[in-house]
Amino acid sequence: QVQLVESGGGLVQAGGSLRLSCAASGSIFSIGVMRWYRQATGKQRELVASISSGGSTNYADSVKGFTISRDNAKNTVYLQMNSLKPEDTAVYYCNAQVTSTARSYLEIWGQGTLVTVSS
């Protein structure tokens, strides 16, 4: 059993910052790519950023000012969000490609954390 638990969402004013965290736990052998997605009300879920196990990163064009990072020793991925705008308001989801101790390949999703940016 493997799970992802996100934290760090909340209400912030435009121009402010938040840091999201997502910790993986359970029967983990290794973790590959970790990603952050977001879904605004009435819109499709979109990829925000991804990071490989070696630290290579990719970002959506719409998220300048965001930085994804990870701590492999803690099985945790972070999303530092600066210069937030009202259009960044969404539920943010963590996603990870995990190899379990039983050598099963799993794609795991977190429960989501709400980020609300007020104008």
Secondary structure by P-SEA (a helix, b strand, c coil): cccccccccccccccbbbbbbbbbbcccccccccbbbbbccccccccccccccccccccccccccbbbbbcccccbbbbbbcccccccccbbbbbbbccccccccccccccbbbbbbcc
